[in-house]
């Protein structure tokens, strides 16, 4: 009798490699974003897509505030068209970053979702900027 884990067989290694490569094309994580900022190898724009009030209270150092509703072709034209955007919101319970990623991709821009959002950032023990200095 197989366990609940092996009851459904694992995918073939080739299929698994394709799946996980595709998944990583859509997302990044807090640790990788922090590593990029720490090393000075920031080749993306980090966007906090929450409200300006929440951003002022607490945000990831280096992030810019741009709520998804404000992402227009005109507004995004301030960056080169080949810019990679990384978006985040409050955390797994919030879909603001998904809405932002959808909007940016519909504008023809490259985007990745930072999984975990502020909740993930806090879980990793990384510092915050803002009035509160901690996750809102």
Buried (B, 14 or more C-beta within 10 A) or exposed (E): EEEEEEEEEEEEEEEEEEEEEEEEEEBBBBEBBBEBBEEEEEEBBBBBBBBEEBBBBBBBEBBEBBBBEEBEEEEBEEEEEEBEBBBBBBBEEBEBBBBBBBBBEEBEBBBBBBBBBBBBBBEEEBEBBBEEEEBB
